[in-house]
């Protein structure tokens, strides 16, 4: 073989090696990028349980089961812990709970916000912007239209306001209201389901009853109830519903944190969700059915 042919062969061989090496580098880079993406996904979705506090209120049962269904569909492991509001806040502070989906501000849960604002992450984002709280009576009680009317009709109500969970912010506000209006009434504590049963039984017999209630709530579609006027505005005006997480949750689960911030519902949507959950054999099944029918809305949250 002549000298120039040998040199040509060497050059060609070097070119082939260079091309193969470049391809190898490209594949390595591609594989490296893919590995990084997979590792990031593994970091966000893992076997650790995400614990969401659930309070036995109709809208809370609905939204906690909705988010459990959404997150589990994305590969997360979610557990719902049934707690009252006071224990929920303590558990968020101690990192024994990851999320609470229902914080009413600026009035109802203001006491919890002030107590825990330095140790719990209260989101500025809201998922419901037109909530209302107040004392309600059946609409057939035409003579009672304001909180100021209650003392005059004390005997009608046997001096009792039928309440619910003692740890709820609304119950604390109601105690304040009794003092500020100088009501000669006792606030009874029980649970939301018990309170709703008592309201239903009173209405069936067309008897008087007064209780603290809020919207959104399914009971307003079932019974004809009216809010009493609150001249001193103790319950506040329009309330907004936020969520709260333990310290560090947004760093551990940035995707979920962003999804919670994207979450928005109106009266019709939350009302339908509550209805589906209330009428299903299992709340989670009702939530899944609602998600199936509102997938476009859910996709906007988890985009």
C-alpha positions in Angstrom: 0.0 0.0 0.0 1.4 3.4 -0.9 2.2 6.0 1.7 -0.7 8.3 0.7 -3.2 5.5 0.9 -2.0 4.6 4.4 -2.4 8.3 5.5 -5.9 8.4 4.0 -6.9 5.2 5.8 -5.7 6.7 9.1 -7.6 10.0 8.5 -10.8 8.0 7.7 -10.4 5.9 10.8 -9.9 9.0 13.0 -13.1 10.6 11.5 -15.1 7.4 12.2 -13.9 7.4 15.8 -14.7 11.1 16.2 -18.2 10.6 14.8 -18.9 7.6 17.1 -17.5 9.5 20.1 -19.8 12.5 19.3 -22.8 10.2 19.0 -21.9 8.6 22.3 -21.7 12.0 24.0 -25.1 13.0 22.5 -26.7 9.8 23.7 -25.0 10.2 27.1 -26.3 13.7 27.4 -29.8 12.7 26.4 -29.8 9.7 28.8 -28.5 12.0 31.5 -31.3 14.5 30.9 -33.9 11.8 31.0 -32.4 10.4 34.2 -32.6 13.9 35.8 -36.3 14.2 34.8 -37.0 10.7 36.2 -35.2 11.5 39.4 -37.1 14.7 39.8 -40.4 12.9 39.4 -39.3 10.3 41.9 -38.4 13.0 44.4 -41.9 14.6 44.0 -44.0 11.4 43.9 -42.8 8.8 46.5 -44.2 6.3 49.0 -44.5 8.9 51.8 -48.1 9.7 52.8 -49.4 13.2 52.3 -51.8 13.7 55.2 -54.7 16.1 54.7 -56.8 17.1 57.7 -60.6 16.5 57.3 -63.2 18.3 59.4 -66.7 16.8 59.5 -68.3 19.7 57.6 -70.1 18.9 54.3 -67.9 21.1 52.1 -64.7 20.0 53.8 -65.5 16.3 53.3 -66.2 17.1 49.7 -63.0 18.9 48.9 -60.7 16.7 50.9 -62.0 13.6 49.0 -61.8 15.5 45.8 -58.1 16.3 46.3 -57.4 12.8 47.6 -58.8 11.4 44.3 -56.9 14.0 42.2 -53.5 13.4 43.9 -53.8 9.6 44.0 -54.5 9.7 40.3 -51.2 11.5 39.9 -49.4 8.8 41.9 -49.3 10.3 45.3 -50.2 8.4 48.5 -52.8 10.4 50.4 -54.4 9.9 53.8 -57.3 11.8 55.3 -57.1 12.5 59.1 -60.4 13.4 60.7 -59.7 16.2 63.2 -61.4 19.2 64.7 -60.1 22.7 63.8 -58.0 23.2 66.9 -56.2 19.9 66.6 -55.7 20.5 62.9 -53.8 23.7 63.5 -51.7 22.1 66.2 -50.8 19.2 63.9 -49.8 21.6 61.1 -47.5 23.4 63.5 -45.9 20.1 64.7 -45.6 18.7 61.2 -47.9 15.8 62.0 -50.2 17.0 59.3 -49.3 18.3 55.8 -52.4 20.2 54.7 -55.6 21.8 55.8 -57.9 22.8 52.9 -60.3 25.1 54.7 -59.3 28.3 56.4 -61.9 31.1 56.5 -60.6 34.7 56.5 -60.6 37.5 57.4 -63.0 36.8 60.3 -63.9 33.2 61.1 -60.5 31.7 61.5 -58.7 34.9 62.5 -57.9 33.6 65.9 -56.0 30.6 64.4 -54.3 32.8 61.9 -52.9 35.1 64.6 -51.8 32.2 66.8 -50.1 30.2 64.1 -49.1 32.6 61.3 -45.4 32.3 62.2 -45.3 28.5 62.3 -47.9 27.5 59.6 -48.0 28.5 56.0 -51.4 30.2 55.3 -51.7 30.6 51.5 -52.7 34.0 50.1 -54.5 32.1 47.3 -58.2 31.4 47.8 -60.3 28.7 46.3 -63.7 30.2 47.2 -64.3 33.9 47.2 -68.0 34.4 48.1 -68.5 32.7 51.5 -70.9 34.0 54.1 -71.4 33.2 57.8 -74.2 34.2 60.2 -77.1 33.1 62.4 -80.0 31.6 60.4 -83.6 30.8 61.2 -86.3 29.2 59.1 -87.9 31.8 56.7 -91.4 31.1 58.2 -90.3 33.0 61.4 -91.4 36.4 59.9 -91.0 38.2 63.2 -87.3 37.4 63.6 -85.1 39.1 61.0 -82.2 40.5 62.9 -79.9 39.3 65.7 -81.3 42.3 67.7 -84.7 40.6 67.6 -83.5 37.5 69.4 -83.8 38.6 73.1 -87.4 39.8 72.4 -88.2 36.2 71.3 -86.0 34.4 73.7 -88.8 32.1 74.9 -89.5 31.1 71.3 -86.0 29.6 71.1 -85.9 28.5 74.7 -82.8 30.7 75.0 -80.7 28.4 72.9 -78.5 28.8 69.8 -77.9 25.3 68.3 -74.2 25.1 67.4 -71.7 22.6 66.2 -68.0 21.7 66.7 -66.6 23.6 69.8 -63.2 24.1 68.1 -64.6 25.8 65.0 -63.7 29.5 64.4 -67.3 30.3 63.7 -68.3 29.0 67.2 -65.7 31.4 68.8 -67.1 34.3 66.7 -70.6 33.3 67.9 -69.6 33.5 71.5 -68.2 36.9 70.9 -71.5 37.8 69.2 -73.6 36.7 72.2 -71.5 39.1 74.4 -71.5 42.0 72.0 -75.3 41.9 71.5 -75.9 41.1 75.2 -77.9 38.1 74.1 -79.5 36.1 76.9 -78.8 32.9 75.0 -76.7 29.8 75.5 -74.6 28.4 72.6 -75.0 24.6 72.5 -72.1 22.5 71.1 -72.4 19.3 69.2 -71.3 18.5 65.6 -72.3 19.7 62.2 -74.3 16.5 61.4 -76.2 16.8 64.7 -76.9 20.5 64.2 -78.2 19.8 60.7 -80.5 17.0 62.0 -81.9 19.4 64.6 -82.6 22.0 62.0 -84.3 19.5 59.7 -86.5 18.2 62.5 -87.5 21.7 63.6 -88.5 22.7 60.1 -90.5 19.5 59.6 -92.6 20.5 62.6 -92.4 24.3 61.7 -90.8 25.0 65.0 -88.4 27.8 65.8 -84.6 27.2 65.7 -81.6 29.5 65.4 -78.1 28.2 64.4 -74.8 29.5 63.0 -74.5 28.5 59.3 -72.5 29.3 56.3 -72.5 29.2 52.5 -71.4 27.2 50.5 -73.7 24.6 52.1 -76.2 22.1 50.7 -78.7 22.8 53.4 -79.8 26.0 51.7 -81.0 24.1 48.7 -83.0 21.7 50.9 -84.6 24.1 53.4 -85.9 27.7 53.2 -83.5 29.5 55.6 -82.6 33.1 56.0 -79.6 34.9 57.5 -80.4 37.3 60.4 -79.2 40.8 59.9 -75.9 41.5 61.8 -75.9 45.3 62.3 -72.6 45.2 64.3 -71.0 43.0 61.5 -69.6 40.6 64.1 -69.5 37.8 61.5 -67.9 40.1 58.9 -69.0 40.4 55.3 -67.8 38.2 52.5 -65.4 35.5 53.7 -62.7 33.9 51.5 -61.6 30.3 51.9 -57.9 29.6 51.8 -55.7 26.5 52.5 -52.8 26.1 54.9 -49.8 23.7 54.9 -47.1 22.8 57.3 -43.8 24.6 57.1 -41.6 23.2 54.3 -44.5 21.5 52.4 -44.0 23.8 49.3 -40.3 22.8 49.1 -41.1 19.1 49.5 -44.1 19.2 47.0 -43.7 22.2 44.7 -46.1 20.7 42.1 -48.9 20.1 44.6 -48.4 23.6 46.1 -48.8 25.1 42.7 -52.0 23.1 42.0 -53.5 24.2 45.3 -52.9 27.8 44.3 -54.5 27.3 40.9 -57.6 25.8 42.6 -60.8 27.9 42.2 -64.5 27.0 42.6 -67.8 28.9 42.3 -71.1 28.3 44.1 -72.4 25.9 41.4 -69.3 23.8 41.3 -68.9 23.4 45.0 -72.6 22.8 45.4 -72.6 20.0 42.8 -69.5 18.4 44.4 -71.1 18.4 47.8 -74.2 16.8 46.3 -72.2 14.1 44.6 -70.3 13.3 47.7 -73.3 13.4 50.0 -75.3 11.0 47.7 -72.5 8.4 47.1 -72.1 5.2 49.1 -68.5 6.3 49.7 -67.5 10.0 49.7 -64.4 9.2 47.5 -66.6 7.6 44.9 -68.8 10.7 44.7 -65.7 12.9 44.4 -64.3 10.7 41.5 -67.7 10.9 39.7 -67.6 14.7 40.0 -64.0 14.8 38.7 -65.0 12.7 35.7 -67.7 15.2 34.8 -65.5 18.3 35.4 -62.2 17.1 34.1 -61.5 20.3 32.1 -61.8 22.3 35.3 -59.5 20.0 37.2 -57.0 20.0 34.4 -56.8 23.8 34.8 -55.7 23.4 38.4 -53.1 20.7 37.8 -51.6 22.0 34.5 
